[in-house]
Amino acid sequence: MLLLGIILFGMLIGAAAQLILGRHGRPVDWTMAIVAGLIGSFVGGLLISLLSGDGIALHASGIIGSLIGAILVTLAWTALRNRDARS
């Protein structure tokens, strides 16, 4: 059950990152949302939580770090996809 919760949280964070960056009339790419959310949550959320002294518990700093991490992963994924499309 915890694994399902983690996947759903990552998917929501990844979708929020796409909405913040703008979708330009396209629907949410759920594959990118899951990957960006999980990677961004792990790296960004864990890093910000540990730096702020909150530990691994769920706090606002971890959620904000997760969102920032997901935004960075989404930007990198989009840049790589656009670079491959131009080649």
KAURUR-V877485 format. One record per backbone hydrogen bond with DSSP energy under -0.5 kcal/mol. CO is the residue of the C=O (numbers start at 1). NH is the residue of the N-H. Records with the same first field share a line. If there is no record, write none. Layout:
BEGIN
CO: NH, NH
END
This chain:
BEGIN
1: 5
2: 6
3: 7
4: 8
5: 9
6: 10
7: 11
8: 12
9: 13
10: 14
11: 15
12: 16
13: 17
14: 18
15: 19
16: 20
17: 21
18: 22
23: 26
28: 30
29: 33
30: 34
31: 35
32: 36
33: 37
34: 38
35: 39
36: 40
37: 41
38: 42
39: 43
40: 44, 45
41: 45, 46
42: 46
43: 47
44: 48
45: 49
46: 50
47: 51
48: 52
49: 53, 54, 55
50: 53
54: 57
57: 59
59: 63
60: 64
61: 65
62: 66
63: 67
64: 68
65: 69
66: 70
67: 71
68: 72
69: 73
70: 74
71: 75
72: 76
73: 77
74: 78
75: 79
76: 80
77: 81
78: 82
79: 83
80: 84
81: 85
82: 86
83: 87
END
